Amino acid sequence: MKMKANKILSKLIILIILATNIGCDQVSKSIVRQKIDYNEKISVIDGFVTLIKVENTGAFLGLGNQLPRVRYIILMIILPLIVIGYVLYYLFKNNTLSKPLSLGISFAIGGGIGNIIDRILYSSVTDFLHFEFLLFQTGIVNIADISITIGFFILIYELLINRSELKLKTAK
């Protein structure tokens, strides 16, 4: 009974993480669409964070923004939806995934869904955050992009940690 309750709780937590990522992304984009003009620059943290509203018709850094409409729909909406659907199915069916791995996947999927919603509703993704660090700067991104990035960092960290733990166990 306790095992079943834990499974239900873990699935509920995944749904909450997904909904939170998607919700934060969509709310922030809605505010930006309503309150900021295109290419308007608003310094949030001087020399570090700037708001700049742009529409990205492609994927990461505008890749694919010149695709014909049919290819755009296939490569930027349908294919990602198939992948997300499969990964969600895997996430909910597999009870052996570690918590960090489930968390990373949930963040990446939540961000992916946020950007796909934009592509379906607006034929582009609203980007608005630009970060400058001492040695480098980012492109203009959104909350979904940040969720995807956090998810991938968690996945990479978890896979590297598990891999090194497996090596230690087999060496003993």
C-alpha positions in Angstrom: 0.0 0.0 0.0 2.8 2.4 0.9 4.6 1.6 -2.3 1.5 2.4 -4.4 1.1 5.7 -2.5 4.8 6.6 -3.2 4.3 5.9 -6.9 1.2 8.1 -7.0 3.0 10.9 -5.1 6.0 10.7 -7.5 3.7 10.9 -10.6 1.9 13.9 -8.9 5.2 15.6 -8.3 6.1 15.1 -12.0 2.8 16.7 -13.1 3.3 19.6 -10.7 6.8 20.2 -12.1 5.5 20.0 -15.7 2.6 22.4 -14.9 4.8 24.8 -13.1 7.4 25.0 -15.9 4.7 25.4 -18.5 2.7 27.9 -16.5 5.7 30.1 -15.6 6.8 30.1 -19.2 3.4 30.9 -20.7 2.6 33.6 -18.1 6.0 35.3 -18.6 5.6 35.2 -22.4 2.1 36.6 -22.1 3.3 39.5 -20.0 6.1 40.2 -22.4 3.8 40.1 -25.4 1.5 42.7 -23.7 4.0 45.0 -22.0 7.2 45.1 -24.1 7.6 46.4 -27.7 9.6 44.5 -30.2 13.4 45.0 -29.8 12.8 47.3 -26.8 15.6 46.9 -24.3 14.9 47.1 -20.6 17.8 46.7 -18.2 16.7 44.5 -15.3 20.1 44.0 -13.6 22.6 46.5 -15.1 25.2 44.7 -17.1 23.7 41.3 -16.5 20.1 40.8 -17.4 18.2 42.7 -20.2 14.7 42.2 -21.5 14.4 42.3 -25.3 11.3 41.0 -26.9 11.9 39.0 -30.1 10.0 36.3 -32.0 12.0 33.3 -32.9 10.5 31.3 -35.8 13.1 28.7 -35.6 14.6 26.6 -32.8 17.7 27.1 -30.8 19.4 30.4 -31.9 16.9 30.6 -34.8 18.0 27.4 -36.5 15.4 26.3 -39.0 13.7 29.7 -39.2 13.7 29.6 -43.1 12.0 26.2 -43.3 8.9 26.0 -45.6 5.7 25.8 -43.5 5.1 22.1 -44.0 8.6 21.2 -42.9 8.3 23.7 -40.0 5.2 21.9 -38.8 6.8 18.5 -39.1 10.2 19.4 -37.6 9.2 22.0 -35.0 5.8 20.7 -33.8 4.9 17.1 -34.8 8.4 15.5 -34.3 9.0 17.2 -30.9 5.4 16.2 -29.8 6.1 12.6 -30.7 9.4 12.6 -28.8 7.9 14.4 -25.8 5.0 11.9 -25.8 7.4 9.0 -25.8 9.5 10.4 -23.0 6.5 11.2 -20.9 5.2 7.7 -21.4 8.7 6.4 -20.4 8.8 8.7 -17.4 5.4 7.6 -16.1 5.8 3.9 -16.8 9.4 3.5 -15.5 9.4 3.3 -11.7 13.2 2.7 -11.4 14.3 6.2 -12.5 16.1 8.2 -9.8 14.5 11.3 -8.5 17.1 13.6 -10.1 16.7 11.9 -13.4 12.9 12.3 -13.2 13.4 15.9 -12.2 15.7 16.6 -15.1 13.4 15.0 -17.6 10.4 16.9 -16.2 12.2 20.2 -16.5 13.3 19.5 -20.1 9.8 18.3 -21.1 8.0 21.2 -19.4 10.2 23.7 -21.3 9.7 21.8 -24.6 6.0 21.9 -24.2 6.1 25.6 -23.4 7.9 26.4 -26.7 5.7 24.0 -28.7 2.6 25.8 -27.4 4.0 29.1 -28.8 4.8 27.4 -32.2 1.2 26.1 -32.4 -0.5 29.3 -31.3 1.8 32.0 -32.8 4.0 30.2 -35.4 7.0 31.5 -33.4 8.5 31.4 -29.9 8.6 34.6 -27.8 12.1 35.1 -26.4 12.9 38.0 -24.1 15.8 37.3 -21.7 19.4 38.2 -22.5 22.2 37.4 -19.9 25.7 38.8 -20.0 28.4 37.1 -17.9 32.0 38.2 -17.5 33.3 36.1 -20.3 30.3 35.3 -22.5 26.7 36.2 -23.1 23.6 34.2 -24.1 21.3 34.6 -27.0 17.8 35.9 -26.2 16.0 33.1 -24.5 12.8 32.5 -22.5 11.7 30.6 -19.4 11.1 27.4 -21.4 14.7 27.5 -22.7 16.0 28.0 -19.2 13.8 25.0 -18.0 15.2 22.8 -20.8 18.8 23.9 -19.9 18.3 23.2 -16.2 16.8 19.8 -17.1 19.7 18.8 -19.3 22.3 20.0 -16.7 20.5 17.8 -14.1 20.4 14.9 -16.5 24.1 15.2 -17.4 25.1 15.5 -13.7 22.9 12.5 -12.7 24.3 10.4 -15.5 27.9 11.3 -14.7 27.3 10.6 -11.0 25.6 7.3 -11.6 28.2 6.2 -14.1 31.1 6.9 -11.6 29.1 5.1 -8.8 28.7 2.1 -11.1 32.4 2.0 -11.8 33.2 2.2 -8.1 30.8 -0.7 -7.3 32.1 -2.9 -10.1 35.7 -2.2 -9.0 35.1 -3.5 -5.5 
